[in-house]
């Protein structure tokens, strides 16, 4: 038994030393894989990875920077605070390929035109990153994700000899506009993103920043040059194309439909209150508590997390955190005079939000439009009622 354990230990040491100095053959190919969008919001933006193929050494592996570390303590808390480390993954290509075709996602491959030294540099870098002590990295959706890592590692391996030329018909867009290319304006994914992320993503992006999205890694790599002369991509192909499915209409479940029905209910109750010269106390308590809780969450995302994209979020102009504090006034038949002034303040905040939207400071979720109109009318009615 001791002899067997010793043999395993020696084999492990020899294998570790060998892998640290592993040499690719001149026939080795390194390519960038671009995975098309999936069905869920988590997969809506696609994925990128490196493929290392060396037939002589029996290697066909895929390295990607986007795996969750579910074993991390306080996983969900760290995720919410923007302090979660992601992992570099390594999979056999056949397993990787089968996984994505099972989910019916397009797979494109771009073989890189690299020298043998550059291939070895890139492979060594990935292997070093894959070591247990190096696997984790602090994820950032815009600046350090599965796509930007592909760009950064390529530049490191080639010692910054890659020049990314602008593709044809290139248009300057904001981060939010680039996100909307993958999630429809009237989708729940877009609705949540437009509420949670602040005005910082409404600034125009630089060309290099487009590559936070996998599809733009494919586009920019396709137009890139190496050593300022040759094209970076030696060969490009689609190794699996997504099969078309019949698209079902989801309009009746979309944000603008559901929120529109809620807004219509608020307006109907407000009209009935106006006719009967009364006030539906439960509606106001529900409205103030809901908007107040959302506002508190937005403030926490803004100031209490490391998420760069949740700062300067002017959704707090309609989801006002102070609504939680003043809610006690709504239980009273006769409110304090300052509360009437507070209602006027809420009306001004909605007007200020509209101004922010019109001049482009921040773009808000279109599904909010019916609710914002209903809230404005409700606040105006409450001012008249209390007066």
C-alpha positions in Angstrom: 0.0 0.0 0.0 2.8 2.4 0.9 4.6 1.5 -2.3 1.5 2.3 -4.3 1.0 5.6 -2.6 4.6 6.5 -3.2 4.3 5.7 -6.9 1.2 7.9 -7.2 3.0 10.8 -5.4 6.1 10.5 -7.7 3.8 10.3 -10.8 2.0 13.4 -9.7 5.2 15.3 -9.2 6.6 14.3 -12.6 3.3 15.1 -14.3 3.2 18.6 -12.7 6.8 19.3 -13.8 6.0 18.0 -17.3 2.8 20.1 -17.7 4.7 23.3 -16.6 7.2 22.8 -19.4 4.8 21.3 -22.0 5.7 22.1 -25.5 3.2 22.4 -28.3 4.2 21.2 -31.8 4.6 23.5 -34.8 1.3 22.1 -36.2 -0.7 23.3 -33.2 -3.7 25.5 -33.9 -5.1 28.1 -31.5 -8.6 29.6 -32.3 -11.2 31.8 -30.7 -14.7 30.3 -30.3 -17.7 32.5 -30.2 -20.9 31.0 -28.9 -24.2 32.6 -29.9 -26.9 33.8 -27.5 -29.0 31.3 -25.5 -32.5 31.4 -24.2 -32.0 32.6 -20.6 -30.9 36.1 -19.6 -27.6 34.6 -18.3 -26.9 33.3 -21.8 -28.3 36.2 -23.8 -25.0 37.8 -24.5 -23.1 34.7 -25.8 -19.7 33.4 -24.7 -16.1 33.2 -25.9 -13.3 30.7 -25.3 -9.9 29.7 -26.7 -9.5 26.3 -28.4 -6.0 24.7 -28.3 -5.7 21.9 -30.9 -2.5 19.9 -31.2 -3.1 16.5 -32.9 0.5 15.4 -32.4 0.1 15.7 -28.7 -3.5 14.5 -28.6 -4.7 17.9 -27.3 -8.1 19.4 -28.2 -9.0 21.6 -25.2 -11.2 24.7 -24.6 -10.3 27.4 -22.1 -12.9 29.9 -21.0 -13.1 32.7 -18.5 -16.7 32.5 -17.2 -17.3 29.7 -14.8 -19.1 30.3 -11.5 -17.3 29.4 -8.3 -20.3 27.9 -6.5 -18.0 26.6 -3.7 -17.1 30.2 -2.7 -18.4 31.0 0.8 -21.4 33.5 0.8 -21.8 33.0 -3.0 -25.0 35.0 -3.4 -24.0 37.8 -1.1 -20.7 38.2 -3.0 -22.5 38.1 -6.3 -24.9 40.9 -5.1 -22.0 43.0 -3.8 -19.9 42.6 -7.0 -17.1 40.8 -5.1 -17.6 37.3 -6.6 -14.6 35.6 -8.2 -15.1 33.7 -11.5 -13.0 30.8 -12.7 -11.1 29.9 -15.8 -12.4 26.6 -17.1 -10.8 23.9 -19.2 -12.9 21.3 -21.0 -12.4 18.7 -23.7 -13.6 20.2 -27.0 -16.0 17.4 -27.8 -17.7 17.9 -24.4 -17.8 21.7 -25.0 -19.2 21.2 -28.5 -21.9 18.7 -27.4 -23.0 21.0 -24.6 -23.7 24.0 -26.8 -25.3 22.0 -29.7 -27.7 20.5 -27.1 -28.7 24.0 -26.2 -29.0 24.9 -29.9 -26.4 27.7 -29.8 -24.3 28.7 -32.8 -20.6 28.0 -32.6 -18.1 30.0 -34.7 -14.4 29.4 -34.9 -11.6 31.8 -35.9 -8.1 30.3 -36.2 -5.4 32.8 -35.1 -2.4 33.5 -37.3 0.3 33.2 -34.6 3.9 32.3 -34.6 5.0 29.2 -32.8 6.4 31.4 -30.0 3.1 33.3 -29.7 1.1 30.0 -29.6 3.4 28.7 -26.8 3.1 32.0 -24.9 -0.7 31.9 -25.1 -0.9 28.2 -24.1 1.5 28.7 -21.2 -0.5 31.7 -20.0 -3.7 29.7 -20.0 -2.1 26.8 -18.2 -0.7 29.2 -15.6 -4.1 30.8 -15.1 -5.7 27.3 -14.7 -3.5 26.5 -11.7 -5.7 26.3 -8.5 -4.0 29.4 -7.0 -4.6 31.4 -10.2 -8.0 30.3 -11.4 -10.1 32.9 -9.7 -10.5 36.5 -10.9 -12.8 39.3 -10.0 -15.5 39.5 -12.6 -16.8 42.7 -14.1 -19.5 42.6 -16.7 -18.1 45.4 -18.8 -14.4 45.4 -18.3 -13.3 41.9 -17.1 -15.5 39.1 -18.5 -15.3 36.0 -20.7 -15.0 38.2 -23.8 -12.5 40.9 -22.7 -10.2 38.1 -21.4 -9.9 36.8 -24.9 -8.8 40.2 -26.2 -6.4 40.7 -23.2 -4.8 37.3 -23.3 -4.3 37.6 -27.1 -2.6 40.9 -26.6 -0.3 39.5 -23.9 0.7 36.5 -26.0 1.5 38.7 -29.0 3.1 41.4 -26.9 0.5 44.0 -28.0 1.3 43.4 -31.7 -2.4 43.2 -32.5 -4.2 46.2 -34.1 -8.0 46.2 -34.0 -9.3 48.1 -37.0 -12.8 49.4 -37.0 -15.3 47.2 -38.9 -17.3 48.5 -41.7 -20.4 50.6 -40.9 -19.1 51.1 -37.3 -21.4 53.3 -35.2 -20.6 54.7 -31.8 -23.1 53.4 -29.2 -23.6 53.5 -25.5 -23.2 50.4 -23.3 -27.0 50.3 -22.8 -27.6 50.4 -26.6 -25.2 47.5 -27.0 -27.0 45.5 -24.3 -30.3 46.2 -26.0 -29.0 44.5 -29.1 -29.2 41.3 -27.1 -32.2 41.8 -24.9 -35.3 43.4 -26.5 -36.5 46.7 -25.2 -39.8 45.2 -24.1 -38.4 42.2 -22.4 -38.2 41.4 -18.7 -34.4 41.1 -19.0 -34.1 44.6 -20.4 -36.6 45.9 -17.8 -34.5 44.6 -14.9 -31.3 45.8 -16.4 -32.6 49.3 -17.1 -33.8 49.6 -13.5 -30.7 48.1 -11.9 -28.0 49.8 -14.0 -27.3 53.5 -13.7 -26.5 56.4 -16.0 -22.8 55.3 -16.3 -23.8 52.9 -19.0 -25.4 55.7 -21.0 -22.0 57.1 -22.0 -20.7 56.4 -25.4 -18.2 53.5 -25.6 -14.8 53.5 -27.2 -14.2 51.0 -30.0 -12.1 48.8 -27.7 -14.9 48.7 -25.1 -17.3 47.0 -27.6 -15.4 43.8 -27.0 -17.2 43.2 -23.7 -19.7 41.4 -25.9 -18.7 38.1 -27.5 -20.1 38.9 -30.9 -17.9 42.0 -31.1 -14.9 39.8 -30.2 -15.7 37.9 -33.4 -16.2 41.1 -35.4 -13.1 43.0 -34.2 -10.9 39.9 -34.4 -12.1 39.4 -38.0 -10.8 42.9 -38.8 -7.6 42.8 -36.7 -4.1 42.8 -38.0 -1.0 41.4 -36.4 2.5 43.0 -36.8 0.6 45.8 -38.5 0.4 43.8 -41.8 -1.1 40.3 -41.8 -4.7 39.6 -40.8 -4.9 38.1 -37.3 -7.5 35.5 -38.5 -6.1 32.8 -40.7 -9.4 31.0 -41.2 -13.0 31.5 -40.0 -15.9 29.1 -40.0 -19.2 28.2 -38.4 -18.9 24.7 -36.9 -22.5 24.7 -35.7 -25.4 26.9 -36.8 -28.4 27.3 -34.5 -31.6 25.6 -35.8 -34.5 28.0 -36.3 -37.5 27.6 -34.0 -40.9 29.0 -34.2 -40.9 32.2 -32.2 -43.9 32.5 -29.8 -45.4 35.9 -29.1 -44.8 37.0 -25.6 -46.4 40.5 -25.9 -49.2 39.6 -23.4 -46.5 38.7 -20.8 -44.2 41.6 -21.6 -43.4 44.4 -19.1 -45.3 47.1 -21.0 -48.4 44.9 -21.0 -48.2 43.8 -17.3 -47.1 47.1 -16.0 -49.7 48.8 -18.2 -52.5 46.7 -16.6 -51.2 47.7 -13.1 -51.1 51.4 -14.2 -54.7 51.1 -15.6 -55.8 49.7 -12.2 -54.2 52.6 -10.4 -55.8 55.1 -12.7 -59.2 53.4 -12.4 -59.1 53.4 -8.6 -57.9 57.1 -8.6 -60.9 58.0 -10.8 -63.3 56.2 -8.4 -61.7 58.0 -5.5 -62.1 61.3 -7.3 -65.8 60.6 -8.0 -66.5 59.6 -4.4 -64.2 62.2 -2.9 -62.3 59.5 -0.9 -59.0 57.8 -0.8 -58.1 54.1 -1.2 -55.6 53.9 1.7 -54.4 50.4 0.8 -53.4 51.5 -2.7 -51.2 54.4 -1.4 -49.6 52.2 1.2 -48.8 49.6 -1.4 -47.5 52.2 -3.9 -45.2 53.9 -1.3 -43.9 50.7 0.3 -43.1 49.1 -3.1 -41.3 52.1 -4.6 -39.5 52.8 -1.3 -38.2 49.2 -1.0 -37.0 49.3 -4.7 -35.4 52.7 -4.0 -33.5 51.3 -1.0 -32.2 48.4 -3.0 -31.0 50.8 -5.8 -29.2 52.9 -3.3 -27.5 49.8 -1.8 -26.4 48.8 -5.4 -25.1 52.3 -5.9 -23.2 52.8 -2.7 -22.8 49.5 -1.0 -21.4 47.3 -3.8 -18.4 47.2 -6.1 -20.6 47.0 -9.3 -19.3 49.7 -11.6 -22.5 49.8 -13.6 -25.0 50.4 -10.8 -23.7 53.9 -9.9 -25.5 57.2 -10.6 -28.9 55.4 -11.0 -31.6 58.0 -11.4 -34.4 55.4 -11.2 -34.4 56.7 -7.6 -36.3 59.7 -8.9 -39.4 57.5 -9.1 -38.4 54.8 -6.7 -37.7 57.2 -3.9 -36.2 55.5 -0.8 -37.7 58.2 1.5 -41.2 56.7 0.7 -40.5 54.0 3.3 -40.0 56.7 6.1 -43.1 58.8 5.3 -45.4 55.8 4.8 -46.8 56.3 8.4 -48.6 59.4 7.3 -50.7 57.4 4.9 -52.4 55.6 7.8 -53.8 58.9 9.1 -56.9 60.6 7.9 -55.4 64.1 8.4 -51.7 64.3 7.4 -49.1 66.8 8.4 -48.6 69.9 6.2 -45.1 68.8 5.3 -46.4 65.6 3.8 -48.3 67.6 1.2 -45.1 69.3 0.4 -43.5 65.9 0.1 -46.1 64.8 -2.4 -45.2 67.9 -4.5 -41.6 66.9 -4.2 -42.4 63.5 -5.7 -44.2 65.2 -8.6 -41.1 67.3 -9.2 -38.9 64.2 -9.1 -41.0 62.6 -11.9 -40.7 65.7 -14.0 -36.9 65.7 -13.4 -36.8 62.0 -14.5 -38.5 62.9 -17.7 -36.0 65.7 -18.3 -33.1 63.2 -17.6 -34.7 60.9 -20.2 -35.2 63.6 -22.9 -31.7 65.1 -22.7 -30.0 61.6 -22.6 -28.6 61.6 -19.1 -30.1 58.2 -18.5 -32.4 55.9 -20.5 -35.2 54.2 -18.5 -37.2 51.0 -19.1 -40.0 51.6 -21.6 -42.1 49.3 -19.5 -42.1 52.0 -16.8 -43.9 54.6 -18.9 -47.5 53.5 -18.0 -46.6 53.3 -14.3 -44.9 56.7 -14.2 -48.0 58.3 -15.8 -50.2 56.6 -13.2 -48.0 57.6 -10.3 -48.0 61.2 -11.5 -51.7 61.4 -11.7 -52.1 59.6 -8.3 -49.7 62.1 -6.6 -51.6 65.1 -8.1 -54.9 63.6 -6.9 -53.5 63.1 -3.3 -52.3 66.8 -3.2 -55.8 67.9 -4.2 -57.4 65.5 -1.8 -55.4 66.6 1.2 -55.8 70.2 0.4 
